[in-house]
Amino acid sequence: MNAQNMENVLTPRRQGLAVIAALEAKGDQDGLQTALAGALDNGLTVSEAKEALSQLYAYTGFPRSLNALGTLQKVLDQRKKAGIQDNPGKEADPLPADYDARKQGTAIQTQLTGKPFNYTFAPATDYYLKAHLFGDIFARNNLSHADREIVTVSAIAALPGCEPQLTAHVSGARNMGVTDAELRALPALLEGKVGLAEAERLRGALKTVLGDAHTPVQTVDFSVWPKGQPNTAYAQYFTGNSYLAPMEGGVANVTFEPGCRNNWHIHHKQVQVLICVAGRGWYQEWGKPAVQLLPGTIIEIPEGVKHWHGAAADSWMQHLTFHKDVQDGASNEWLEPVSDRQYNER
């Protein structure tokens, strides 16, 4: 789903809820600060922002929730000093004196899961889920149940190793009124505002629940080795998209999207060194079998050897590159693209 369609499906307010939830779970306070300001500008109230970040303690833990609430307070203080008057919003209505949290929570949990759910293995946890999470928290009406599931799904997508819970909440979100179109819009939003890994986890859950076509790809953490900017200067010599992040000492970090590779080429009067640092890819010399690139793989490419390198079809790949033994008149000779047949045969 492209960005325009995503904007037509998810309201700006719900986009804000999704992004701040994922960034809270990821622990990215700098990104969260920017996202909170944008969400407030796009109609999210202070009450709703507080509620979303407070609810998440049940899914991501108190430390992340409290850190995020502190960031929200900082953002609100900065905006107030700048003369921005944020909408405080409506606080949750008080619960009636005879409110039975466990009874109400059991009903909400049953609606979410589509059937009665009893966690007999850990009765205390079963009580906390029913009485506190779904009884006390979900009863607060300053966020709708659908809003809360968008928050939950987005946050769990940012938690590695929680795929079963993510799949369960994608299914539960539908039961709580989130449309399939809204769910399908979330991965593109998360990829653009939070990260590729988070979007890929959610795409996997959507494949399981909705049957959407999706081929999983191995992602890389761009907070370790930056993605850089589109490699437009050399785009004519690449099949697929690559990105360049210059580093000190003549070293460059090159990022390849899945299936991206450079053309056959030759380095004259210099030796190129490749150091794979993330993901999985391939290096091949003319007439020889391809060599797999994995983190830690080092390749020294002899002067005058025709070769190519790039990502695997199902994985992003990053490698550092630099030249050594550089002689006067050193140059690169770019040749023909690596055909799909050559790439697939390797």
N, C-alpha and C positions, 0 to 999 in steps of 0.2 A: 504494500500500500504506500503510495507516494505521500509526500508531505501535505499537498493540497487536500487530498482525500482525508488524511488524518485530521486536519483542522476542521473539515466539514462534519466529521463524526463525533469527535471528542470536543466538548465545549472548552474554551480557554480555562475555565475554572477547574474542570476535571483534569485537564492536562497539567495544571499546576499541582493538584493533589498527587497525581501519579509521580511527577518528577521529584517533588520534595520527599515523598515516601521512599523512593528508590535511593536517593542521595543520603537520606537519614540512615537507611540500612547499610549503605556502603561506607558510612562514616566520613563522607567527603564534606567537611564543613565549609570550605571555600566555595565549592559548587553549590552547596545548599544555600549559602548566603545570597548568591546571585539568583538562584531559582525562587527563593522566597520573595525577593523584591519583585521579580517578574510575575509571580502568582498573585501577589497583592495588587499589582497594577492591573491584572486581568480579572479582577472581581472576587478573588478569594478573601473572605473576611478574616479578621484577627482570631475570632472565636473558632472558625473552621480550621485555620492553620494550627492553633493550639491543640484542638481536638485530635486532628490527624496525627500530630507528633506525639501526643500523649497516648493514644491508642496503641501506637507501635511498640510501647514498652513490652506489651504482651507477646510481640513477635520478634523483636530484635534485642530486647533487654533494656533495663533502666539506663545503663551508661550511654548508649546511643540516643535514647529518647531524651535524656536530660541534656546531653550535649547539643542536640538539635533545638530543644526549647531555649537553651542559652543563646544559640545563634539567632533564633527568631527574636528574642528580646533585644539583641544587639542591632538587628536590622530595623526593628521598630523604633529604637532610640535614634538611630542615624536618620531615619526618614522623618521623624518628628523634628529633629534639629534642622533638617532641610526644608521644613515647612510643608511636608506631605501629611495630610490627614487621612489615615487609613480607616476603613470602615470596621468598627468594632464587631459588628454582627450580633446575632442573637445567641445568648447563652442557652444551654439545655434547660428544659423545663424541670422543675423539681418532681421527683417521683412521689406517688401517693404514699401515705403512711402505711398502708397495708400491702405495699408492693412486695411480691414474692420473687426475688431475683432468680432463684433456682428454677421455679416453675416457668417464668417468662423466658429465661435463658435456654431451657430445654426446648421450648417451642421454636425459638429462633434458630438454635442449632439444628433441629430437625428440618426446618425450612431450608437451611443452608446445605445440609448434606443430602437432602431428599429422602431421608429415612431416619428413624430413631438411632441415636449413636450413644453407646455406653462403653466407656473405657474401663472395663472391669479389671484390667491388669494393674491399674494404678487408680484406685478409687478417689484419692485426694485430688489428683490431676483432673479426673472426671468432674469433680465438684467445682474446681477452679474454672474449668472451661464453661460449665453451665451457669454457675451462679455469678462469677465475676466477669469473665470475658463477654459471654453472650447475654448475661443477665444485667450486670451493672453497666458495662461499657456500651454495648450495642443498644441499650435502652435510652441512651442520651440522644436526644433528637435534634442536635445542632448539626449532625451529619446524617444523611439517609443510609439505609443499609447498603444500597448500591454504591454510594460514595465510599463507605468503609471497605467494601470489597475491592474497589479500585485501588485504594490505599494499600490494602493487604497484599493483593496480587503483585503490585509494583514493588513493594518492599521485599517480598520473598524472592522475586526474580533477581534481586541484588545479593542474595545469600547463597553462596556456593554450597552444594551438598543438601539442599532442601527441596530437590525436585519433586519428591512425592507430595509434599505439602503444597507446592506450587500448583501441581496438577489438580489436587483436590480443591484448591481455592478458585482456580479457573472454572471448574465445574460449579462450585458453590456460587460464584459471582453471577452466573446465569440465573440461578434460582433466586437471587436477590435483586434481579431487575437490570443487571448490566447486559447490554445487547451484545450479540456476537460481533457486530460491526465495531463496537467500542473496544472489545477485547482484541480484535484483529488490528486495531489502530495503535495499540499500546507498544508493540515491539519497535515500530519505526520511531515513535516518540522517545522511547528509552535509548535506542541506538544513537539518536541525535543529541540527546541531552544528558545521558548518564554513561552509557558504554555499550560496546558490542556484545560483551559476554552476558550482560543482563538481558539484552534483547534476544540473544540466542537461547537462553534458558526458557524464556517465555514462549518463543516460537516452538520449542520442543513440547511444551505443555499444551499449546494450541493444537499441535499435530495430534497429540493423544486424545484430547477432548473433542475437538471439532473435525478432526480428520484432514486438516490442512496439509497440503504438500510441503515438505520441508526436508532438505538434506542438511544434517548437522555439519557445522564446520568448527574446526579448532580455532579458538580465539587467542589473542595475546593481550597482556595487560599493558596498556599504553602509559600507565603511570610509572612503569619501570623503564621502558625504552620508548621515548615519545614517538608518536606517529609522524609528526612533522607535517609539511605542506604537500599538496599534490605536486608530483614530479613533472610539471608541465614542460620544462625545458627539454626533457628527454622522452616525452610521451610518445613521440613518433617511433621510438625504438623499442616500445614495450607493447605486449598484448595484455590488455587488462590495465588496472589502475595500480600505480605505485606512488609512494610518498617518500619525501626526503627530509631528514633532520640533520643538518650539518653539525659536527662536533669539533672539538679542538684538535689541533695537530694534524689537520688534513684528513681526519676520519669522518665518514658519513654513515649514518644509520638509515638504511633503506628498508621500507616496509612494503611488502607485496600482499595484495588481496588474494583470496583463493583463486588458483588458476593463472595468476599473473606471472609472466616471465619476460625477460628481455630477449632481444634478437640474438642470433648468433653474432659473435663479435670477436675481435682479436686486439690484444694490447701489444703494441709495438714498443720495444726498448724500455719496458717496465714490467714488473711482476705485481699482479693484483693479489691481495689477501682478502679472503672472506672469513668472517667469524659469525656463525649462526648464533643468535642470542635468544630467539623465541620462535615458537611454532614449528612448522615442518616444511621442507622444500626439497629442491633438487639442484644438482650441479652436473653438467655433462660436457665432456670434451668430444669433439668430432671423431666418430668411429669407435667410441668407447661406451660402455654401459654407464648409466647415470649413477651418481653417488647421492645418497640421501643426506639432506642437511637437517640436523637436529641441534638443539642448544648445546654449545660446546664444540661443535664440528668446526675445524679450521681447514680451509683449502688455500693452498698457494698455487696460483695459476701461472704457469711458465710463460715467458715472453713468446709471442708468436703463435700461441695455441688457440685454435678456433673453439669457442665454447658458449654456453648460456647458463643462466641460473634463474630460479624463480620459486614460487610457492607451490605446494601440493594443491591438487584440485579441491581438497576438503579442509584446507588449513591456511590461515594467515601465516606469514613468515617474516621475520626481521633478521637482517644480518648487518654487521658492521663491515665496512670496506675501506681499504686504503692501498696505496701503491708504494712499493719499495724498489730499490735498485733502479731508480729512475735515471735514464741517460738523456743526453741532449737529443732533442727531436722526438721525444716520447709522444705517442698518440694512440687514440682508439680508432679502430676501423669497424664501423657498424655494417653488418651484412643482412641477410634475409631473415624474416621472422621464423621462429620455431613453429612449424605447422602443427595442427591439432594431432595429426597422425604421429609425428615425431614425439610430441609431448606425451601422448597417451601410451606409446610403445616404450619410450625411454630405454 
